[in-house]
Amino acid sequence: MWGLLTVCVLAALGVSAWYTPVLSVRTVRIEGTVTVPEQQVRELLEIPSGRSILRIDTTAIARRVVTIPKVRMARVQRVFPSTVRVTVDERVPVLFYDSPDGAHLLDAEGVEFAIEPTPIGVPKLITDRPGGADPVTAAAVSVLAIVPPALAIQVDEVVARTISDISLNLKDGRTVLWGGTGDGERKSAVVLPLLTRPGTVFDVSSPNLVTVK
């Protein structure tokens, strides 16, 4: 009898929490937004007033938030008793290319996500047909992800002629001939010591036979 009574009480509490305002959403906390307006995120949440925290579809909310081009990923969590926490992971530009309508920003996954003024320090991509769907653009993004951080901060332009002919123009006027995306670890290991030598053109496209001009 006591077991049955306990089950009934728990069932009553569950129904109460599910259908009544006992656990209704009272606070929505948005975290991680830097360039994305918080209000833009809030407009996509679509959480009805008085809705129980148990009844919100966190997956559906996250899917709506990632429709914002600058959002790479979104996580929606229930924080009992009455808070919904939305954590946003924004896309960060690693390259840009110029076009008549402005600077197109590309993230580390090669996704073209914004047309706006270029953030300071982001290298310019120079290639014939730049864009998120272009394999040469994708190769350029991959190369920039491979290079050592100490070199990446010196890069002013990435010149990509083909997927196997990519060069890095540095801010001080020197050029690193990188080649393609292959042998990335080996190239990264030899390029910084090579840059300590006098010269203007540093060729690591064949990391076993580097040259300086």
C-alpha atoms as a printed R data frame, in Angstrom:
    type eleno elety resid chain resno      x      y       z
1   ATOM     1    CA   MET     A     1  0.000  0.000   0.000
2   ATOM     2    CA   TRP     A     2  2.807  2.376   0.912
3   ATOM     3    CA   GLY     A     3  4.572  1.601  -2.356
4   ATOM     4    CA   LEU     A     4  1.422  2.371  -4.319
5   ATOM     5    CA   LEU     A     5  0.949  5.594  -2.373
6   ATOM     6    CA   THR     A     6  4.519  6.650  -3.153
7   ATOM     7    CA   VAL     A     7  4.024  5.972  -6.860
8   ATOM     8    CA   CYS     A     8  0.836  8.025  -6.854
9   ATOM     9    CA   VAL     A     9  2.519 10.944  -5.101
10  ATOM    10    CA   LEU     A    10  5.449 10.893  -7.523
11  ATOM    11    CA   ALA     A    11  3.104 10.719 -10.487
12  ATOM    12    CA   ALA     A    12  1.128 13.677  -9.138
13  ATOM    13    CA   LEU     A    13  4.328 15.683  -8.690
14  ATOM    14    CA   GLY     A    14  5.454 14.807 -12.211
15  ATOM    15    CA   VAL     A    15  2.171 15.904 -13.734
16  ATOM    16    CA   SER     A    16  2.283 19.071 -11.671
17  ATOM    17    CA   ALA     A    17  5.785 19.887 -12.846
18  ATOM    18    CA   TRP     A    18  4.933 19.082 -16.482
19  ATOM    19    CA   TYR     A    19  1.666 20.972 -16.860
20  ATOM    20    CA   THR     A    20  1.655 23.672 -14.198
21  ATOM    21    CA   PRO     A    21  3.851 26.754 -13.634
22  ATOM    22    CA   VAL     A    22  5.718 25.099 -10.735
23  ATOM    23    CA   LEU     A    23  8.833 24.738 -12.918
24  ATOM    24    CA   SER     A    24  8.022 27.419 -15.477
25  ATOM    25    CA   VAL     A    25 10.914 29.167 -17.214
26  ATOM    26    CA   ARG     A    26 11.595 32.460 -15.457
27  ATOM    27    CA   THR     A    27 15.162 33.240 -16.560
28  ATOM    28    CA   VAL     A    28 16.985 32.832 -19.853
29  ATOM    29    CA   ARG     A    29 20.768 33.222 -19.609
30  ATOM    30    CA   ILE     A    30 22.747 33.702 -22.820
31  ATOM    31    CA   GLU     A    31 26.513 33.186 -22.731
32  ATOM    32    CA   GLY     A    32 29.319 33.418 -25.286
33  ATOM    33    CA   THR     A    33 27.980 36.201 -27.484
34  ATOM    34    CA   VAL     A    34 30.595 38.730 -28.574
35  ATOM    35    CA   THR     A    35 29.718 39.902 -32.082
36  ATOM    36    CA   VAL     A    36 26.242 38.335 -32.241
37  ATOM    37    CA   PRO     A    37 23.617 40.594 -30.608
38  ATOM    38    CA   GLU     A    38 22.061 38.878 -27.593
39  ATOM    39    CA   GLN     A    39 18.634 40.098 -28.669
40  ATOM    40    CA   GLN     A    40 19.009 38.259 -31.983
41  ATOM    41    CA   VAL     A    41 19.533 35.021 -30.069
42  ATOM    42    CA   ARG     A    42 16.573 35.681 -27.768
43  ATOM    43    CA   GLU     A    43 14.239 36.211 -30.706
44  ATOM    44    CA   LEU     A    44 14.966 32.664 -31.922
45  ATOM    45    CA   LEU     A    45 14.381 30.895 -28.595
46  ATOM    46    CA   GLU     A    46 10.561 30.937 -28.858
47  ATOM    47    CA   ILE     A    47  9.948 29.804 -25.281
48  ATOM    48    CA   PRO     A    48  6.249 30.418 -24.470
49  ATOM    49    CA   SER     A    49  5.500 32.323 -21.297
50  ATOM    50    CA   GLY     A    50  4.726 29.972 -18.411
51  ATOM    51    CA   ARG     A    51  6.066 26.881 -20.208
52  ATOM    52    CA   SER     A    52  7.475 24.252 -17.853
53  ATOM    53    CA   ILE     A    53 11.232 23.843 -18.111
54  ATOM    54    CA   LEU     A    54 10.590 20.128 -18.633
55  ATOM    55    CA   ARG     A    55  8.580 20.768 -21.772
56  ATOM    56    CA   ILE     A    56 11.024 22.910 -23.738
57  ATOM    57    CA   ASP     A    57 12.759 21.255 -26.681
58  ATOM    58    CA   THR     A    58 16.425 22.106 -26.127
59  ATOM    59    CA   THR     A    59 17.501 20.502 -29.416
60  ATOM    60    CA   ALA     A    60 15.015 22.512 -31.464
61  ATOM    61    CA   ILE     A    61 16.076 25.729 -29.749
62  ATOM    62    CA   ALA     A    62 19.749 25.029 -30.476
63  ATOM    63    CA   ARG     A    63 18.948 24.353 -34.132
64  ATOM    64    CA   ARG     A    64 17.215 27.715 -34.433
65  ATOM    65    CA   VAL     A    65 20.133 29.563 -32.847
66  ATOM    66    CA   VAL     A    66 22.691 28.046 -35.245
67  ATOM    67    CA   THR     A    67 20.748 29.491 -38.181
68  ATOM    68    CA   ILE     A    68 22.524 32.735 -37.287
69  ATOM    69    CA   PRO     A    69 25.460 32.762 -39.740
70  ATOM    70    CA   LYS     A    70 27.974 33.858 -37.109
71  ATOM    71    CA   VAL     A    71 27.042 31.038 -34.731
72  ATOM    72    CA   ARG     A    72 29.118 27.884 -35.140
73  ATOM    73    CA   MET     A    73 27.432 25.887 -32.379
74  ATOM    74    CA   ALA     A    74 24.824 26.397 -29.657
75  ATOM    75    CA   ARG     A    75 24.090 24.429 -26.508
76  ATOM    76    CA   VAL     A    76 20.831 24.751 -24.586
77  ATOM    77    CA   GLN     A    77 20.588 23.458 -21.015
78  ATOM    78    CA   ARG     A    78 17.936 23.305 -18.308
79  ATOM    79    CA   VAL     A    79 19.135 24.730 -15.006
80  ATOM    80    CA   PHE     A    80 16.574 23.829 -12.377
81  ATOM    81    CA   PRO     A    81 14.323 25.099 -11.084
82  ATOM    82    CA   SER     A    82 13.567 27.821 -13.652
83  ATOM    83    CA   THR     A    83 16.520 28.840 -15.839
84  ATOM    84    CA   VAL     A    84 17.394 28.056 -19.443
85  ATOM    85    CA   ARG     A    85 21.072 28.557 -20.301
86  ATOM    86    CA   VAL     A    86 22.071 29.113 -23.935
87  ATOM    87    CA   THR     A    87 25.803 28.895 -24.685
88  ATOM    88    CA   VAL     A    88 26.877 30.248 -28.059
89  ATOM    89    CA   ASP     A    89 30.116 29.378 -29.855
90  ATOM    90    CA   GLU     A    90 30.729 32.108 -32.420
91  ATOM    91    CA   ARG     A    91 32.642 31.700 -35.663
92  ATOM    92    CA   VAL     A    92 36.030 33.426 -35.640
93  ATOM    93    CA   PRO     A    93 37.498 34.822 -38.875
94  ATOM    94    CA   VAL     A    94 40.873 33.424 -39.939
95  ATOM    95    CA   LEU     A    95 40.901 34.798 -43.507
96  ATOM    96    CA   PHE     A    96 39.028 37.312 -45.612
97  ATOM    97    CA   TYR     A    97 38.776 38.105 -49.294
98  ATOM    98    CA   ASP     A    98 37.723 41.308 -50.997
99  ATOM    99    CA   SER     A    99 34.789 41.628 -53.367
100 ATOM   100    CA   PRO     A   100 32.702 44.540 -54.684
101 ATOM   101    CA   ASP     A   101 30.199 44.085 -51.839
102 ATOM   102    CA   GLY     A   102 32.848 44.126 -49.098
103 ATOM   103    CA   ALA     A   103 35.158 41.812 -47.176
104 ATOM   104    CA   HIS     A   104 33.965 38.205 -46.887
105 ATOM   105    CA   LEU     A   105 35.029 36.518 -43.647
106 ATOM   106    CA   LEU     A   106 36.002 32.830 -43.498
107 ATOM   107    CA   ASP     A   107 36.364 30.763 -40.324
108 ATOM   108    CA   ALA     A   108 38.748 27.881 -39.553
109 ATOM   109    CA   GLU     A   109 36.324 25.427 -41.196
110 ATOM   110    CA   GLY     A   110 36.282 27.405 -44.430
111 ATOM   111    CA   VAL     A   111 32.739 28.642 -43.812
112 ATOM   112    CA   GLU     A   112 31.958 32.057 -45.262
113 ATOM   113    CA   PHE     A   113 29.827 33.642 -42.574
114 ATOM   114    CA   ALA     A   114 29.809 37.437 -42.861
115 ATOM   115    CA   ILE     A   115 30.418 40.429 -45.110
116 ATOM   116    CA   GLU     A   116 31.706 43.256 -42.958
117 ATOM   117    CA   PRO     A   117 34.816 45.310 -42.140
118 ATOM   118    CA   THR     A   118 37.842 43.107 -41.548
119 ATOM   119    CA   PRO     A   119 38.982 42.588 -37.941
120 ATOM   120    CA   ILE     A   120 42.531 43.720 -37.232
121 ATOM   121    CA   GLY     A   121 45.123 41.010 -37.800
122 ATOM   122    CA   VAL     A   122 43.087 38.742 -40.101
123 ATOM   123    CA   PRO     A   123 45.110 37.874 -43.243
124 ATOM   124    CA   LYS     A   124 43.794 38.544 -46.729
125 ATOM   125    CA   LEU     A   125 43.195 35.663 -49.127
126 ATOM   126    CA   ILE     A   126 44.244 36.175 -52.731
127 ATOM   127    CA   THR     A   127 42.963 33.551 -55.143
128 ATOM   128    CA   ASP     A   128 41.064 33.431 -58.445
129 ATOM   129    CA   ARG     A   129 37.696 32.130 -57.244
130 ATOM   130    CA   PRO     A   130 37.479 32.626 -53.469
131 ATOM   131    CA   GLY     A   131 34.539 31.230 -51.556
132 ATOM   132    CA   GLY     A   132 33.430 28.617 -49.060
133 ATOM   133    CA   ALA     A   133 32.826 26.035 -51.810
134 ATOM   134    CA   ASP     A   134 36.153 26.593 -53.585
135 ATOM   135    CA   PRO     A   135 38.734 23.789 -53.002
136 ATOM   136    CA   VAL     A   136 41.650 26.231 -53.343
137 ATOM   137    CA   THR     A   137 40.112 28.444 -50.663
138 ATOM   138    CA   ALA     A   138 39.658 25.382 -48.446
139 ATOM   139    CA   ALA     A   139 43.333 24.467 -48.960
140 ATOM   140    CA   ALA     A   140 44.410 27.991 -47.993
141 ATOM   141    CA   VAL     A   141 42.368 27.798 -44.782
142 ATOM   142    CA   SER     A   142 43.890 24.396 -43.999
143 ATOM   143    CA   VAL     A   143 47.420 25.703 -44.505
144 ATOM   144    CA   LEU     A   144 46.805 28.619 -42.173
145 ATOM   145    CA   ALA     A   145 45.604 26.155 -39.531
146 ATOM   146    CA   ILE     A   146 48.815 24.124 -39.891
147 ATOM   147    CA   VAL     A   147 51.422 26.884 -39.641
148 ATOM   148    CA   PRO     A   148 52.970 27.496 -36.197
149 ATOM   149    CA   PRO     A   149 51.261 30.270 -34.180
150 ATOM   150    CA   ALA     A   150 54.505 32.265 -34.140
151 ATOM   151    CA   LEU     A   151 54.343 32.372 -37.940
152 ATOM   152    CA   ALA     A   152 50.569 32.758 -38.238
153 ATOM   153    CA   ILE     A   153 50.624 36.124 -36.438
154 ATOM   154    CA   GLN     A   154 53.113 37.408 -39.037
155 ATOM   155    CA   VAL     A   155 50.995 36.503 -42.065
156 ATOM   156    CA   ASP     A   156 49.519 39.445 -43.955
157 ATOM   157    CA   GLU     A   157 48.320 37.658 -47.116
158 ATOM   158    CA   VAL     A   158 47.733 34.081 -48.215
159 ATOM   159    CA   VAL     A   159 48.222 33.702 -51.966
160 ATOM   160    CA   ALA     A   160 46.632 30.509 -53.259
161 ATOM   161    CA   ARG     A   161 47.190 29.810 -56.956
162 ATOM   162    CA   THR     A   162 46.263 26.122 -56.763
163 ATOM   163    CA   ILE     A   163 45.716 23.620 -53.945
164 ATOM   164    CA   SER     A   164 49.425 22.768 -54.126
165 ATOM   165    CA   ASP     A   165 50.810 26.269 -54.696
166 ATOM   166    CA   ILE     A   166 50.135 28.391 -51.613
167 ATOM   167    CA   SER     A   167 52.366 31.202 -50.368
168 ATOM   168    CA   LEU     A   168 52.363 33.288 -47.207
169 ATOM   169    CA   ASN     A   169 53.245 36.972 -47.564
170 ATOM   170    CA   LEU     A   170 54.492 38.225 -44.205
171 ATOM   171    CA   LYS     A   171 53.967 41.690 -42.746
172 ATOM   172    CA   ASP     A   172 57.676 42.478 -43.018
173 ATOM   173    CA   GLY     A   173 57.734 41.841 -46.786
174 ATOM   174    CA   ARG     A   174 59.172 38.320 -46.727
175 ATOM   175    CA   THR     A   175 57.442 35.378 -48.437
176 ATOM   176    CA   VAL     A   176 57.113 31.755 -47.388
177 ATOM   177    CA   LEU     A   177 56.469 29.321 -50.235
178 ATOM   178    CA   TRP     A   178 54.414 26.680 -48.453
179 ATOM   179    CA   GLY     A   179 53.139 24.517 -51.294
180 ATOM   180    CA   GLY     A   180 50.157 22.291 -50.495
181 ATOM   181    CA   THR     A   181 48.620 20.941 -47.306
182 ATOM   182    CA   GLY     A   182 50.788 17.812 -47.221
183 ATOM   183    CA   ASP     A   183 53.788 17.376 -44.882
184 ATOM   184    CA   GLY     A   184 52.362 20.050 -42.616
185 ATOM   185    CA   GLU     A   185 54.133 18.897 -39.464
186 ATOM   186    CA   ARG     A   186 57.497 18.709 -41.175
187 ATOM   187    CA   LYS     A   187 57.068 22.125 -42.777
188 ATOM   188    CA   SER     A   188 56.048 23.620 -39.426
189 ATOM   189    CA   ALA     A   189 59.175 22.161 -37.833
190 ATOM   190    CA   VAL     A   190 61.583 23.668 -40.356
191 ATOM   191    CA   VAL     A   191 60.004 27.004 -41.224
192 ATOM   192    CA   LEU     A   192 60.769 28.983 -38.059
193 ATOM   193    CA   PRO     A   193 64.489 28.096 -37.943
194 ATOM   194    CA   LEU     A   194 64.650 28.865 -41.669
195 ATOM   195    CA   LEU     A   195 63.188 32.337 -41.107
196 ATOM   196    CA   THR     A   196 66.156 33.240 -38.908
197 ATOM   197    CA   ARG     A   197 68.377 33.254 -42.001
198 ATOM   198    CA   PRO     A   198 68.868 36.338 -44.203
199 ATOM   199    CA   GLY     A   199 66.630 36.371 -47.235
200 ATOM   200    CA   THR     A   200 63.259 37.362 -48.636
201 ATOM   201    CA   VAL     A   201 61.846 34.113 -50.067
202 ATOM   202    CA   PHE     A   202 61.773 30.976 -47.926
203 ATOM   203    CA   ASP     A   203 60.730 27.790 -49.697
204 ATOM   204    CA   VAL     A   204 59.484 24.923 -47.497
205 ATOM   205    CA   SER     A   205 57.251 23.345 -50.129
206 ATOM   206    CA   SER     A   206 59.643 20.375 -50.100
207 ATOM   207    CA   PRO     A   207 60.559 20.247 -46.402
208 ATOM   208    CA   ASN     A   208 63.468 17.870 -46.988
209 ATOM   209    CA   LEU     A   209 65.100 20.382 -49.340
210 ATOM   210    CA   VAL     A   210 64.370 23.924 -48.120
211 ATOM   211    CA   THR     A   211 65.860 26.971 -49.812
212 ATOM   212    CA   VAL     A   212 66.324 30.678 -49.082
213 ATOM   213    CA   LYS     A   213 66.662 33.460 -51.646
